[in-house]
Amino acid sequence: MPDSILKEAKILIVDDERANVRFLEIVLQQAGYQNVFSTTDSRRALSLCSELQLDLLLLDLHMPHLDGFAVMEILQAEPDFSLVPILVLTADGTMAIRHRALAEGARDFLIKPLDEVEVLLRIQNLLETRFRNEMLEAKVREAQRFMLSIFDALPSHVAVLDHEGRILEVNRAWRMFSGANDGDARLCGIGANYLDACARASGCAKQEGRTVAQGIRRVMAREIQEFHLEYACHGPQDRRWFTVRVTPFIGEGTAQVVVAHENITERKLAEEALEQTQWETMQRLARAAEALTEIKKQSGHPFDPQVVEALLTLPHGDRS
């Protein structure tokens, strides 16, 4: 950890004895710490913590108005301050006091009378731990943002479910599709139980809903590695088809499976068009066969105009 980062840490000293406060200020300033603040009134501790956005609190235990234990209890109840390391200052080094202070949120102790070397070493250790944790948390947040950006970029509608079927996360495509189709967030939004939503499917989707729910449960139980189903989801103005794929979630935590719905309408329409073309081709070929048979029958006689018309309407490649 670079020393320059440690020396920029914001440190607050809270002790009702002015002599202790002055000693710590001199020690820290001579060691190069640039942001050292103090108060002899423990009632100001919370407001100063909020104002300064602390990195470390040096806190005396035995003070009037609010003792150190009361200050720690207040700070631990505040989410913004609960992670600020507290270095307790006390002349009472008994196990009972140590245990109580640790239970209230203290990270370390300095026993009075204070030793300059010990003060600096314990402060350095606490600050290094704090800044390393902050760096790790920043990396985790960056990794999460990176993964979420990839997640949201997927064209498929994707949801991650826990072991009970509750939706832990959905991507942008899932949210947009749900919103565009008047989806009920209570059924398909984060926190909703997707297995319940499948069970409540009605109409033409009733059977598919049950099949999908069964497939999800089988993947969760690791009975199968993957579940796949194609289904129709037609709207009032258009026809649509989708495929749903359920796979295990790779990783630790509560997530169990990934459910991905992909729009395959273009493919289905292309398949229909191909089938229609093939059917029409077969019809033309059948008519051509009938026409050739008739030609053989009329060999040496004037051609039937209908037979000629049948041949003329064949594509060029079908006349051979």
N, C-alpha and C positions, 0 to 999 in steps of 0.2 A: 504494500500500500504506500503510495507516494507521501512523503512527509508533508508536502505542501497542502494536500487535501486534509490531512489530520489537523493541521494548524489553522485551517479555516473553519473548523467545527464551531458551532454555537453552543456554549457551555453556560449554564445557569447555576449559581451557588445560592442555596437557601439555608441560612444559619442565623440564629438570633444573636450569636456572639460575634461582635464586629471584629475582634482580633482574629478569629478563625477565618472569617471572610477575607480579611486583608492578607493573611498569610497565603491563602489559596490563590488570590488574585496575583500576588507577586510571583509565586512559583510558576503559575501558568503563563503569565506574560513574559517572564524571563526565558521560559522554554519555547517561546515563539507563538503561543496561541493568541490569535488576533481578535477573537470575538468572545470575550469573557464578561458575563453579566452577573449581578448579585442583588440580593435583597435580604434584609434582616427581619422582614415581616412575612411570615408564611402565608398570610391571607392573600398576598399578591402572586403567589406561585402559579396559580392557574392562568391568570390573565397574562403573566409574562411568558408562560409556555406557549400560549396561543399567539402572542404578538411576535415572539422571536423565532418560532418554528425550530425548536431545540433539537440538538443532536445528543446532548448529555445533560443530566440533572445531578448535581451534587447536593444531597439532602440530609440535613441534620434530623435526628429523630426526636430529641427532647426540646420542644419549643413551646412558648405560650400561644394562645389563640388556637392554632391548629398544629398538632404535633406531626412528625414525619409520617406516621402511620395514616393519619387522616388525609394528608396530602396525597399519599400514594393511592388510597382508596378512591379519592376524587379523580385522579388522573387515569386510573385503570378503567373507570367507568366511561371515559371519553375515548372514542375510537381513534381520534387524531393523535392522542398522546400515549395510548396504551403500549406502543412499541418503542417509546423513548427510553433508553437504558437509564437506570437510576443507581447511582453510587451513594450508598448510605454512609453518613458520618456519625459515629457514635463512640462514646466512652465506655459503653456497656457491651462487652463482647461475649456475653453469655450465650449458650446455645438456644435458650428460649427466645431471646431477642433476635438472634440470627434466623431462626426458623420462622418467626413471625414476619420479619422483614422480607424474607424470600417469598413467603406465601402472599404478601401484599404486592409483590412485583419488583423487589430490589434485585439487581443483577450482581452486585458485589459490595464489599464493605471496606471502609477505612476506619481503623480504630484510633481514637484520640489518646494521647497526643500524636499529631500527624507527622509522618516522616516524608520528607520532600521526595526522595527517590521512589518510595512506594506509591506516593500520590501520582507521580508522572507515569509510572509503569502501569498502574491499574487503569488510569484514564486512557492511556494509549491502547491498552488491550480492549477496553470497551468500545472505543471509537473505531478501531480496526474491524472489530466484529460487526459493528453497526454498518459501516460503509461497505464491507464485503457483502453483507446481507442485502443492502440496497442495490448493489451492482448485480447480484444474482437475481433479485426481483425484477430489475429493469430488463435483464436478458430474458427472463421468463415472459414478461409482458410483451417484449418485442417478438419473441417466438410465437406467442399467442396471436398477436396482430398479424404476423406473417401467415400463420396457418388459417386464420379467419378470412384473410383476403383471398387465399386460394380457395377456401371453402365457399365463399360467396361468389367466386368467379365460375364455379361449376354450373353448366347449363341444366343439369339434372336437379330435380327438387329433392333435397337431401335433409334427413332428420336423424339425430342420434338419440337412441333410447336407452334408459337404464334397465335394470333387471326386472322391473315391474311393468315396463312398457311406457313409462313417463318420458315425455320429450325433454331432453336436456338442451338441445341446440338445433336450430334450423338455419339453412342458408338463405341467401337473398332470393333465389329462384323459388324456393318453397313459400316464402312470405309473399312474394308478388303473385304467385299463382293462387294462393289462398285468398288474397285481397281481391284479385280480379274475378274470382268466382264466389264472392260472398261467403268465404269460409268462416266458420265459427272458431275464434281463437280458443274457446274453452274446449274444443274438440281436437284442434290441430295446431295450437300454438305451444310455446314453451311452457312446460308444467302440466300440460294436458296428457291424459293417458291415451296413447295411440291405439292400444289394444281395445279399449272401450269404444273408440271411434270406429274401429273396424267392425265391432260387434253391433253397433248401431246403424250400420249401413243398411239402406232400404232399397226397394225397387230392384232394378236390374243389377245393382252393385251389391245386393245382399249376399249372394253366394260368394262373390269375389272377396268381399270383406272378411267373411269367415275363413276362406282359404288363406288369405294373407295373414290373418291373425294366427292361424295354425302354423304357417310357415315361419313366422317370427318366433313363436314359442319353440319350435324345433331347432332353429338356429341358436337361440339362447341356451337350450339344453345341450348344444353341440351334438345333436343327433345327425345333423347334416351340416355341411360346410357353407352351403349357399342355397337360398330359395329364389325362384324366378317365376314370374307370371306375367303374361300379356293380357290386357283387358281393355274393353271399350269404355269411354267416358264421354258420350256425346252430349253436346249442348243443344239449346233450342235452335241455334242458327247454323251449327256446323257439326261435323262428325270428327271425333278425336279418339286416338288410341294411345295407350301408355304401356310401358313395361315397368314392373316393380321388381327390384332386386334387394334382397336382404343378406347382409354379410356380417360376420363377427367384427366387433370393434377391437382393433389391435392396440393394446396398451393397458395401463393400470387405471384404477378408479371405478366409479359407478357405471360408466358407459358399458353397454353390452353389445348392441347391434347398431348397424347403420342401415337405414331404409332409404333407397333412392328410387324415385319415380322419373322416368324419362319419356318424353313425348316422341312417339314413333309414328305419328300421323302421316308424315311424308312417305315413310316406307310402306305403310299399309295402303295408302292411296296409290303408290307406284305399283304395288303388288296387284291391287284391284285393276288398275289400268292394263297391266301386263296380262292378267287373266282375261280381261275383256278383249284385248288384241288377239290373244291366242284363240279365244272362242270364235271371233269374227274370221280369223284366218282359216280355222277348221270348217266354218260354214262355207267360205268361198271355195275351199278345196273340195268340199262335198258337192257343191253346185257344179264345179268344174268336172268332177268325175261323172256326174249325171249327164253333163253336156257331151262329154266325149263318148259316153255309151250311146247317146242318142245319135251322135254323128255317124258312128259305126252302123247303126240301124238304117240311117238315111243315105248311106253311101250310094252314089249314082242317082240320087233324087234331089230335087231342090231343097235347100236347107230351111229348117223351121226358123223363122225370125227370132223366136224366144231363145233358141239354142245359140244363135249368133250373138244375141245380146248378152247372154250369160258369159260367153267367152270374152267379149269386148270389155266387160266390167271387171274382169280379173286383173290384179296388178301384173305388171310386166313379168316379174319373176315367177308368177304362178301359171304362165301359159305353156311352159315347156312340158 
